Amino acid sequence: MSRHASKTCGCEFGSVVDRHESNATLFSAYFDKPEFRENMVGWLTEVLYKELRPEQQGVFRR
């Protein structure tokens, strides 16, 4: 089913296929391109750190 067919039938299948294709592209780049892998791991580490570390306003850790 094409992207256009999913819009005419009102279903979400087209977006699932698009997401699958995007994930396949990222997966390939991760394993085939070391520079991409390093950048992706760095970005994911930063995002995860910010999500898990609560803001410390006025509190000092020792």
N, C-alpha and C positions, 0 to 999 in steps of 0.2 A: 504494500500500500504506500502510495507516495504522500508527501507532506500535504499536497493539495487535496488528496482524497480524505485525509483525516479531518481537514477543515470542513469539508462538505458533509461528512457523516456525523460531525459533532463529537467524535471520540478523541481520546488523548493518545492514540497509538503513535501518531506522527512525532509527538514530543518525546515519547519513550525511545523511538528509533533514533532521533536526533541525539538524545542523551547518550545512548549506547555508542553511537559513532564517535561522539566527543570523548567518551571515556576510553575507547579503543585508541584514539589518537594520543591522548595523554599517557596511556599505558606504554605505547610504543616509544614515545619520546623519552619517557622515564628510563627505559631499559636500553635504548639505542644511543642516547646523547648524554654523556656524563655531565656536561655543563648544565644542561636542563635539570638533571637529577639533583645536582648540588643546589641550584637556585630553588627548586621546588621544596627540597628538604629544609632549606633555610627559611623560606616563607612559611611553611607549615609549622616549623618550630616556633617562630615568632608569634603566629596566630594562636597556637596552643598555649604558649606562655602567657599571653595577654588574657586569654579566657580563664586560665586556671589560677592566676595570681590576682588576688583581690587588691583593690586600691588601698594603699596605706597612707591615709591622710592624718598627719600629726602623730603617727605612731612610729617609733624607732625600734628596730629589732636589734638584739645584741647577740 
